[in-house]
C-alpha cells in the first residue's frame, strides 16, 4: 500500500544535511500511523513523521518511495539488502514516542546481535551458509528462541516462507525431509556385523533421524524403522543409534 504522503515527500526539495539510519529487521506500529521512528533506528527528530497508514494487520511499503521519504526528512537509508518492499505489522513499536517510564525506554533502546535471514526463503528451502547473517536489532525484536551459533541452523529446512531481514527462530526450521510418503525405501537390519535388507513403502514423510513406519509389500507387515537418508532406513538394534546420528548409517 502506498501512502499519498510518501509520494508528496518524494517530490520536494532534499535537505542539505542527512543522517544515516538502519531499517528495523521487523518493523511494527501500534496505532495505524506508520512513522519513520517505527521504521528506522536513529531517526531522531524525524521519528514522528508519518509515512503510511495501516488499516489491517499489515501494510506494505515500496522501498524506493520510503527511501525518498526518509531523505526528505533528513535521513539516509542505503537499503543495503536491496529490498523492494517492507512489511510493517501491528505491534508495540520501540521507535514511537510514548509515555513509557525511563527504565522501560532504556530497555527498548538496547540493541543485540541476532542471526537474520540474508534473503527470503520459500517453505521447504534448506538454509545455506550464505542465507544467514548477524545483524544488530532492537532487543525487543530478537526472537526468544534465536540460535547462538549459525552452524545449528545451516542445513535445516524452512517450515514456512521466511522474509529477508527477519531474526532466525528455531521454531521456523526443521530437519529437511529425506523420504516422502509412498517412497520406496530400503530398510536395513544391522546386528553383530550382519546386514539384512528389505524394500518397502514409506507410510509417512520423514527427515533423517525420524521414526518411519515402512510397509513390507511382501508380508504386508509394517516395519518400525528410522530414516537415515533418501530412500534409506534402519531397523533393529541400530535404530536408536540411527536416531542420534543418521548420517553414520546412510549409504552403508
Secondary structure, DSSP 8 states (H G I E B T S, - for coil): ---HHHHHHHTS---S--EE-EE-TT-EESSSEEEHHHHEET-GGGTT-EEEE--SSEEEEEHHHHHHHHHHTTEE---TT--SEEEEEES--SSS-----HHHHHHHH-EEEEEEESS-B-TT-B--GGGEEEEEEEGGGS-TT--S-GGGTTTEEESS-B-TT-B--GGGEEE-EEE-TT-EEEEEEEETTEEEEEEEEESS-EETTSEEEEEETTT--EEEEEEEETTEEEEGGGHHHHHH-GGGTTT-
